[in-house]
Protein backbone atom coordinates (compact mmCIF):
# COMPACT_ATOMS: atom_id res chain seq x y z
CA UNK A 1 0.00 0.00 0.00
CA UNK A 2 1.44 3.43 -0.91
CA UNK A 3 2.38 5.96 1.75
CA UNK A 4 -0.31 8.50 2.60
CA UNK A 5 -0.04 11.88 0.90
CA UNK A 6 -1.19 13.37 4.21
CA UNK A 7 -0.63 11.83 7.63
CA UNK A 8 -1.32 13.44 11.01
CA UNK A 9 0.04 11.62 14.07
CA UNK A 10 -1.07 12.63 17.59
CA UNK A 11 -1.87 16.11 16.28
CA UNK A 12 -3.08 18.99 18.44
CA UNK A 13 -4.46 22.07 16.68
CA UNK A 14 -5.53 25.47 17.93
CA UNK A 15 -4.66 29.16 18.10
CA UNK A 16 -2.31 31.16 20.35
CA UNK A 17 -1.23 27.97 22.15
CA UNK A 18 -4.85 27.21 23.05
CA UNK A 19 -5.90 23.72 21.94
CA UNK A 20 -9.12 23.54 19.91
CA UNK A 21 -8.91 19.87 18.94
CA UNK A 22 -6.44 17.18 19.94
CA UNK A 23 -5.39 13.56 19.61
CA UNK A 24 -5.92 13.72 15.85
CA UNK A 25 -4.68 10.73 13.87
CA UNK A 26 -5.61 10.46 10.22
CA UNK A 27 -4.20 9.52 6.83
CA UNK A 28 -5.28 10.20 3.26
CA UNK A 29 -3.77 8.44 0.26
CA UNK A 30 -3.69 9.27 -3.41
CA UNK A 31 -7.18 8.87 -4.90
CA UNK A 32 -8.93 9.08 -1.52
CA UNK A 33 -11.19 11.69 0.06
CA UNK A 34 -11.63 12.27 3.80
CA UNK A 35 -14.63 14.11 5.28
CA UNK A 36 -14.20 16.04 8.53
CA UNK A 37 -17.68 16.15 10.06
CA UNK A 38 -18.94 17.93 13.14
CA UNK A 39 -20.99 20.81 14.46
CA UNK A 40 -19.82 24.42 14.24
CA UNK A 41 -16.83 24.95 16.54
CA UNK A 42 -15.91 21.26 16.63
CA UNK A 43 -12.48 21.87 15.08
CA UNK A 44 -13.06 20.88 11.44
CA UNK A 45 -11.76 24.09 9.91
CA UNK A 46 -8.97 24.32 12.48
CA UNK A 47 -7.57 20.96 11.37
CA UNK A 48 -7.96 21.89 7.70
CA UNK A 49 -6.14 25.20 8.16
CA UNK A 50 -3.41 23.42 10.09
CA UNK A 51 -2.87 20.96 7.23
CA UNK A 52 -2.82 23.90 4.82
CA UNK A 53 -0.05 25.52 6.87
CA UNK A 54 -2.10 28.62 7.67
CA UNK A 55 -1.32 28.15 11.36
CA UNK A 56 1.15 25.79 13.06
CA UNK A 57 0.19 22.49 14.61
CA UNK A 58 0.66 22.87 18.37
CA UNK A 59 2.14 19.39 18.82
CA UNK A 60 2.37 16.06 17.07
CA UNK A 61 3.68 15.17 13.62
CA UNK A 62 2.41 15.91 10.14
CA UNK A 63 3.87 14.16 7.10
CA UNK A 64 3.37 14.86 3.41
CA UNK A 65 4.15 11.86 1.21
CA UNK A 66 6.13 10.42 4.11
CA UNK A 67 8.24 13.53 4.83
CA UNK A 68 7.88 16.57 7.12
CA UNK A 69 6.58 19.84 5.70
CA UNK A 70 9.14 21.59 3.51
CA UNK A 71 9.36 24.67 1.31
CA UNK A 72 7.95 22.60 -1.57
CA UNK A 73 4.90 21.42 0.38
CA UNK A 74 2.88 24.57 -0.36
CA UNK A 75 3.11 23.92 -4.11
CA UNK A 76 1.49 20.51 -3.57
CA UNK A 77 -1.54 21.88 -1.71
CA UNK A 78 -4.65 23.56 -3.09
CA UNK A 79 -6.84 25.25 -0.47
CA UNK A 80 -10.41 26.46 -0.94
CA UNK A 81 -11.63 28.62 1.97
CA UNK A 82 -15.19 28.54 3.21
CA UNK A 83 -16.06 31.96 1.79
CA UNK A 84 -14.25 34.23 -0.61
CA UNK A 85 -15.39 36.99 -2.93
CA UNK A 86 -13.85 39.30 -5.49
CA UNK A 87 -14.40 43.05 -5.44
CA UNK A 88 -17.00 43.80 -8.12
CA UNK A 89 -15.11 47.00 -8.94
CA UNK A 90 -12.16 44.86 -10.06
CA UNK A 91 -13.62 43.41 -13.28
CA UNK A 92 -11.59 40.25 -13.84
CA UNK A 93 -12.97 37.48 -15.99
CA UNK A 94 -13.40 33.98 -14.66
CA UNK A 95 -10.36 32.84 -16.66
CA UNK A 96 -8.24 35.67 -15.22
CA UNK A 97 -9.34 34.75 -11.70
CA UNK A 98 -8.33 31.12 -12.29
CA UNK A 99 -5.00 32.22 -13.77
CA UNK A 100 -4.15 33.68 -10.35
CA UNK A 101 -3.78 30.09 -9.19
CA UNK A 102 -0.63 29.82 -11.33
CA UNK A 103 1.10 32.85 -9.82
CA UNK A 104 3.21 30.94 -7.32
CA UNK A 105 4.71 29.00 -10.26
CA UNK A 106 5.46 32.13 -12.28
CA UNK A 107 8.25 34.67 -11.94
CA UNK A 108 7.49 38.15 -10.67
CA UNK A 109 6.67 39.20 -14.28
CA UNK A 110 3.74 36.73 -14.10
CA UNK A 111 3.87 35.98 -17.80
CA UNK A 112 1.68 33.03 -18.69
CA UNK A 113 3.39 30.32 -20.73
CA UNK A 114 1.76 27.55 -22.72
CA UNK A 115 2.05 25.12 -19.82
CA UNK A 116 0.23 27.63 -17.59
CA UNK A 117 -2.55 28.19 -20.12
CA UNK A 118 -3.01 24.41 -20.45
CA UNK A 119 -3.26 24.05 -16.66
CA UNK A 120 -5.86 26.84 -16.46
CA UNK A 121 -7.93 25.33 -19.28
CA UNK A 122 -7.80 21.93 -17.59
CA UNK A 123 -8.98 23.45 -14.29
CA UNK A 124 -11.89 25.15 -16.05
CA UNK A 125 -12.81 21.91 -17.81
CA UNK A 126 -12.75 19.71 -14.70
CA UNK A 127 -15.00 22.18 -12.86
CA UNK A 128 -17.47 22.45 -15.79
CA UNK A 129 -16.75 26.17 -16.30
CA UNK A 130 -15.23 26.32 -19.78
CA UNK A 131 -18.40 27.79 -21.33
CA UNK A 132 -18.34 30.82 -18.99
CA UNK A 133 -14.57 31.36 -18.89
CA UNK A 134 -14.76 34.88 -20.36
CA UNK A 135 -17.61 36.03 -18.09
CA UNK A 136 -16.83 38.79 -15.59
CA UNK A 137 -16.39 37.04 -12.26
CA UNK A 138 -18.87 39.21 -10.38
CA UNK A 139 -21.55 38.35 -12.96
CA UNK A 140 -21.35 34.63 -12.22
CA UNK A 141 -23.86 32.91 -9.97
CA UNK A 142 -22.82 32.14 -6.41
CA UNK A 143 -22.39 28.46 -7.26
CA UNK A 144 -20.26 29.27 -10.30
CA UNK A 145 -18.09 31.60 -8.21
CA UNK A 146 -17.50 28.84 -5.67
CA UNK A 147 -16.50 26.40 -8.41
CA UNK A 148 -14.28 29.11 -9.90
CA UNK A 149 -12.40 29.46 -6.61
CA UNK A 150 -11.92 25.69 -6.68
CA UNK A 151 -10.67 25.97 -10.28
CA UNK A 152 -8.17 28.60 -9.16
CA UNK A 153 -6.81 26.15 -6.57
CA UNK A 154 -6.68 23.39 -9.19
CA UNK A 155 -4.77 25.56 -11.67
CA UNK A 156 -1.68 25.09 -9.51
CA UNK A 157 -2.04 21.32 -10.13
CA UNK A 158 -1.95 20.29 -6.46
CA UNK A 159 -1.62 16.71 -5.28
CA UNK A 160 -3.56 17.59 -2.11
CA UNK A 161 -6.84 19.49 -2.12
CA UNK A 162 -8.33 21.01 1.06
CA UNK A 163 -11.94 22.25 0.89
CA UNK A 164 -13.74 24.09 3.71
CA UNK A 165 -17.53 23.52 3.50
CA UNK A 166 -17.45 23.44 -0.32
CA UNK A 167 -21.15 22.61 -0.73
CA UNK A 168 -22.64 25.26 1.54
CA UNK A 169 -25.24 27.37 -0.25
CA UNK A 170 -25.12 25.49 -3.56
CA UNK A 171 -28.25 24.57 -5.50
CA UNK A 172 -28.64 21.04 -6.85
CA UNK A 173 -27.04 21.64 -10.30
CA UNK A 174 -23.95 23.17 -8.71
CA UNK A 175 -23.84 20.46 -6.03
CA UNK A 176 -23.97 17.77 -8.69
CA UNK A 177 -21.29 19.48 -10.76
CA UNK A 178 -19.00 19.81 -7.74
CA UNK A 179 -19.53 16.15 -6.85
CA UNK A 180 -18.51 15.17 -10.38
CA UNK A 181 -15.44 17.38 -10.06
CA UNK A 182 -14.34 15.75 -6.81
CA UNK A 183 -14.81 12.26 -8.22
CA UNK A 184 -12.68 13.22 -11.25
CA UNK A 185 -9.98 14.61 -8.99
CA UNK A 186 -9.87 11.39 -6.97
CA UNK A 187 -9.55 9.37 -10.16
CA UNK A 188 -6.65 11.59 -11.21
CA UNK A 189 -4.83 10.66 -7.99
CA UNK A 190 -5.44 13.70 -5.80
CA UNK A 191 -5.90 13.38 -2.04
CA UNK A 192 -8.93 15.37 -0.87
CA UNK A 193 -9.85 16.56 2.62
CA UNK A 194 -13.10 18.46 3.07
CA UNK A 195 -15.17 19.75 5.95
CA UNK A 196 -18.93 19.32 5.81
CA UNK A 197 -22.18 18.96 7.72
CA UNK A 198 -23.61 16.97 4.83
CA UNK A 199 -23.71 13.22 5.41
CA UNK A 200 -25.07 12.54 1.91
CA UNK A 201 -22.00 14.21 0.46
CA UNK A 202 -19.67 12.14 2.63
CA UNK A 203 -21.33 8.94 1.44
CA UNK A 204 -21.30 9.96 -2.22
CA UNK A 205 -17.77 11.32 -2.49
CA UNK A 206 -15.59 10.31 0.46
CA UNK A 207 -13.84 7.08 1.37
CA UNK A 208 -13.17 7.86 5.02
CA UNK A 209 -14.65 10.19 7.63
CA UNK A 210 -13.68 11.67 10.98
CA UNK A 211 -16.43 12.73 13.39
CA UNK A 212 -15.38 15.61 15.65
CA UNK A 213 -17.01 16.50 18.94
CA UNK A 214 -15.92 18.57 21.95
CA UNK A 215 -12.35 18.99 20.73
CA UNK A 216 -11.65 15.36 19.93
CA UNK A 217 -12.14 12.77 17.21
CA UNK A 218 -15.22 10.78 18.22
CA UNK A 219 -14.82 8.22 15.43
CA UNK A 220 -12.56 7.73 12.40
CA UNK A 221 -12.49 5.14 9.65
CA UNK A 222 -14.35 4.17 6.51
CA UNK A 223 -17.59 6.03 5.84
CA UNK A 224 -19.60 2.86 6.53
CA UNK A 225 -17.85 2.27 9.87
CA UNK A 226 -17.95 5.90 10.99
CA UNK A 227 -21.35 7.27 9.98
CA UNK A 228 -23.37 4.91 12.14
CA UNK A 229 -26.34 5.73 14.33
CA UNK A 230 -24.28 5.19 17.48
CA UNK A 231 -21.48 7.56 16.52
CA UNK A 232 -23.73 10.22 15.02
CA UNK A 233 -26.03 10.27 18.05
CA UNK A 234 -23.02 11.30 20.16
CA UNK A 235 -22.04 14.12 17.79
CA UNK A 236 -25.48 15.32 16.66
CA UNK A 237 -27.86 14.36 19.47
CA UNK A 238 -30.67 16.64 18.25
CA UNK A 239 -30.97 15.66 14.58
CA UNK A 240 -33.40 13.12 13.18
CA UNK A 241 -31.80 10.31 11.21
CA UNK A 242 -33.00 7.40 9.14
CA UNK A 243 -30.73 4.41 8.76
CA UNK A 244 -30.36 1.18 6.88
CA UNK A 245 -28.61 -1.80 8.44
CA UNK A 246 -25.23 -0.15 8.76
CA UNK A 247 -24.95 3.39 7.49
CA UNK A 248 -26.82 6.58 8.17
CA UNK A 249 -28.94 8.06 5.40
CA UNK A 250 -29.79 11.74 5.67
CA UNK A 251 -32.82 12.41 3.49
CA UNK A 252 -32.56 16.21 3.67
CA UNK A 253 -29.40 18.33 3.72
CA UNK A 254 -29.59 19.13 7.41
CA UNK A 255 -27.05 21.40 9.01
CA UNK A 256 -26.34 24.08 6.38
C-alpha positions as CSV (number, residue, x, y, z in Angstrom):
1,X,0.0,0.0,0.0
2,X,1.4,3.4,-0.9
3,X,2.4,6.0,1.7
4,X,-0.3,8.5,2.6
5,X,0.0,11.9,0.9
6,X,-1.2,13.4,4.2
7,X,-0.6,11.8,7.6
8,X,-1.3,13.4,11.0
9,X,0.0,11.6,14.1
10,X,-1.1,12.6,17.6
11,X,-1.9,16.1,16.3
12,X,-3.1,19.0,18.4
13,X,-4.5,22.1,16.7
14,X,-5.5,25.5,17.9
15,X,-4.7,29.2,18.1
16,X,-2.3,31.2,20.3
17,X,-1.2,28.0,22.1
18,X,-4.9,27.2,23.0
19,X,-5.9,23.7,21.9
20,X,-9.1,23.5,19.9
21,X,-8.9,19.9,18.9
22,X,-6.4,17.2,19.9
23,X,-5.4,13.6,19.6
24,X,-5.9,13.7,15.9
25,X,-4.7,10.7,13.9
26,X,-5.6,10.5,10.2
27,X,-4.2,9.5,6.8
28,X,-5.3,10.2,3.3
29,X,-3.8,8.4,0.3
30,X,-3.7,9.3,-3.4
31,X,-7.2,8.9,-4.9
32,X,-8.9,9.1,-1.5
33,X,-11.2,11.7,0.1
34,X,-11.6,12.3,3.8
35,X,-14.6,14.1,5.3
36,X,-14.2,16.0,8.5
37,X,-17.7,16.1,10.1
38,X,-18.9,17.9,13.1
39,X,-21.0,20.8,14.5
40,X,-19.8,24.4,14.2
41,X,-16.8,24.9,16.5
42,X,-15.9,21.3,16.6
43,X,-12.5,21.9,15.1
44,X,-13.1,20.9,11.4
45,X,-11.8,24.1,9.9
46,X,-9.0,24.3,12.5
47,X,-7.6,21.0,11.4
48,X,-8.0,21.9,7.7
49,X,-6.1,25.2,8.2
50,X,-3.4,23.4,10.1
51,X,-2.9,21.0,7.2
52,X,-2.8,23.9,4.8
53,X,-0.1,25.5,6.9
54,X,-2.1,28.6,7.7
55,X,-1.3,28.1,11.4
56,X,1.2,25.8,13.1
57,X,0.2,22.5,14.6
58,X,0.7,22.9,18.4
59,X,2.1,19.4,18.8
60,X,2.4,16.1,17.1
61,X,3.7,15.2,13.6
62,X,2.4,15.9,10.1
63,X,3.9,14.2,7.1
64,X,3.4,14.9,3.4
65,X,4.2,11.9,1.2
66,X,6.1,10.4,4.1
67,X,8.2,13.5,4.8
68,X,7.9,16.6,7.1
69,X,6.6,19.8,5.7
70,X,9.1,21.6,3.5
71,X,9.4,24.7,1.3
72,X,8.0,22.6,-1.6
73,X,4.9,21.4,0.4
74,X,2.9,24.6,-0.4
75,X,3.1,23.9,-4.1
76,X,1.5,20.5,-3.6
77,X,-1.5,21.9,-1.7
78,X,-4.7,23.6,-3.1
79,X,-6.8,25.3,-0.5
80,X,-10.4,26.5,-0.9
81,X,-11.6,28.6,2.0
82,X,-15.2,28.5,3.2
83,X,-16.1,32.0,1.8
84,X,-14.3,34.2,-0.6
85,X,-15.4,37.0,-2.9
86,X,-13.9,39.3,-5.5
87,X,-14.4,43.1,-5.4
88,X,-17.0,43.8,-8.1
89,X,-15.1,47.0,-8.9
90,X,-12.2,44.9,-10.1
91,X,-13.6,43.4,-13.3
92,X,-11.6,40.2,-13.8
93,X,-13.0,37.5,-16.0
94,X,-13.4,34.0,-14.7
95,X,-10.4,32.8,-16.7
96,X,-8.2,35.7,-15.2
97,X,-9.3,34.7,-11.7
98,X,-8.3,31.1,-12.3
99,X,-5.0,32.2,-13.8
100,X,-4.1,33.7,-10.3
101,X,-3.8,30.1,-9.2
102,X,-0.6,29.8,-11.3
103,X,1.1,32.9,-9.8
104,X,3.2,30.9,-7.3
105,X,4.7,29.0,-10.3
106,X,5.5,32.1,-12.3
107,X,8.2,34.7,-11.9
108,X,7.5,38.1,-10.7
109,X,6.7,39.2,-14.3
110,X,3.7,36.7,-14.1
111,X,3.9,36.0,-17.8
112,X,1.7,33.0,-18.7
113,X,3.4,30.3,-20.7
114,X,1.8,27.6,-22.7
115,X,2.1,25.1,-19.8
116,X,0.2,27.6,-17.6
117,X,-2.6,28.2,-20.1
118,X,-3.0,24.4,-20.5
119,X,-3.3,24.1,-16.7
120,X,-5.9,26.8,-16.5
121,X,-7.9,25.3,-19.3
122,X,-7.8,21.9,-17.6
123,X,-9.0,23.5,-14.3
124,X,-11.9,25.1,-16.1
125,X,-12.8,21.9,-17.8
126,X,-12.7,19.7,-14.7
127,X,-15.0,22.2,-12.9
128,X,-17.5,22.5,-15.8
129,X,-16.7,26.2,-16.3
130,X,-15.2,26.3,-19.8
131,X,-18.4,27.8,-21.3
132,X,-18.3,30.8,-19.0
133,X,-14.6,31.4,-18.9
134,X,-14.8,34.9,-20.4
135,X,-17.6,36.0,-18.1
136,X,-16.8,38.8,-15.6
137,X,-16.4,37.0,-12.3
138,X,-18.9,39.2,-10.4
139,X,-21.6,38.3,-13.0
140,X,-21.4,34.6,-12.2
141,X,-23.9,32.9,-10.0
142,X,-22.8,32.1,-6.4
143,X,-22.4,28.5,-7.3
144,X,-20.3,29.3,-10.3
145,X,-18.1,31.6,-8.2
146,X,-17.5,28.8,-5.7
147,X,-16.5,26.4,-8.4
148,X,-14.3,29.1,-9.9
149,X,-12.4,29.5,-6.6
150,X,-11.9,25.7,-6.7
151,X,-10.7,26.0,-10.3
152,X,-8.2,28.6,-9.2
153,X,-6.8,26.1,-6.6
154,X,-6.7,23.4,-9.2
155,X,-4.8,25.6,-11.7
156,X,-1.7,25.1,-9.5
157,X,-2.0,21.3,-10.1
158,X,-1.9,20.3,-6.5
159,X,-1.6,16.7,-5.3
160,X,-3.6,17.6,-2.1
161,X,-6.8,19.5,-2.1
162,X,-8.3,21.0,1.1
163,X,-11.9,22.3,0.9
164,X,-13.7,24.1,3.7
165,X,-17.5,23.5,3.5
166,X,-17.5,23.4,-0.3
167,X,-21.1,22.6,-0.7
168,X,-22.6,25.3,1.5
169,X,-25.2,27.4,-0.3
170,X,-25.1,25.5,-3.6
171,X,-28.2,24.6,-5.5
172,X,-28.6,21.0,-6.8
173,X,-27.0,21.6,-10.3
174,X,-24.0,23.2,-8.7
175,X,-23.8,20.5,-6.0
176,X,-24.0,17.8,-8.7
177,X,-21.3,19.5,-10.8
178,X,-19.0,19.8,-7.7
179,X,-19.5,16.2,-6.9
180,X,-18.5,15.2,-10.4
181,X,-15.4,17.4,-10.1
182,X,-14.3,15.8,-6.8
183,X,-14.8,12.3,-8.2
184,X,-12.7,13.2,-11.3
185,X,-10.0,14.6,-9.0
186,X,-9.9,11.4,-7.0
187,X,-9.5,9.4,-10.2
188,X,-6.6,11.6,-11.2
189,X,-4.8,10.7,-8.0
190,X,-5.4,13.7,-5.8
191,X,-5.9,13.4,-2.0
192,X,-8.9,15.4,-0.9
193,X,-9.8,16.6,2.6
194,X,-13.1,18.5,3.1
195,X,-15.2,19.7,5.9
196,X,-18.9,19.3,5.8
197,X,-22.2,19.0,7.7
198,X,-23.6,17.0,4.8
199,X,-23.7,13.2,5.4
200,X,-25.1,12.5,1.9
201,X,-22.0,14.2,0.5
202,X,-19.7,12.1,2.6
203,X,-21.3,8.9,1.4
204,X,-21.3,10.0,-2.2
205,X,-17.8,11.3,-2.5
206,X,-15.6,10.3,0.5
207,X,-13.8,7.1,1.4
208,X,-13.2,7.9,5.0
209,X,-14.7,10.2,7.6
210,X,-13.7,11.7,11.0
211,X,-16.4,12.7,13.4
212,X,-15.4,15.6,15.6
213,X,-17.0,16.5,18.9
214,X,-15.9,18.6,22.0
215,X,-12.4,19.0,20.7
216,X,-11.6,15.4,19.9
217,X,-12.1,12.8,17.2
218,X,-15.2,10.8,18.2
219,X,-14.8,8.2,15.4
220,X,-12.6,7.7,12.4
221,X,-12.5,5.1,9.6
222,X,-14.3,4.2,6.5
223,X,-17.6,6.0,5.8
224,X,-19.6,2.9,6.5
225,X,-17.8,2.3,9.9
226,X,-17.9,5.9,11.0
227,X,-21.3,7.3,10.0
228,X,-23.4,4.9,12.1
229,X,-26.3,5.7,14.3
230,X,-24.3,5.2,17.5
231,X,-21.5,7.6,16.5
232,X,-23.7,10.2,15.0
233,X,-26.0,10.3,18.0
234,X,-23.0,11.3,20.2
235,X,-22.0,14.1,17.8
236,X,-25.5,15.3,16.7
237,X,-27.9,14.4,19.5
238,X,-30.7,16.6,18.3
239,X,-31.0,15.7,14.6
240,X,-33.4,13.1,13.2
241,X,-31.8,10.3,11.2
242,X,-33.0,7.4,9.1
243,X,-30.7,4.4,8.8
244,X,-30.4,1.2,6.9
245,X,-28.6,-1.8,8.4
246,X,-25.2,-0.1,8.8
247,X,-25.0,3.4,7.5
248,X,-26.8,6.6,8.2
249,X,-28.9,8.1,5.4
250,X,-29.8,11.7,5.7
251,X,-32.8,12.4,3.5
252,X,-32.6,16.2,3.7
253,X,-29.4,18.3,3.7
254,X,-29.6,19.1,7.4
255,X,-27.0,21.4,9.0
256,X,-26.3,24.1,6.4
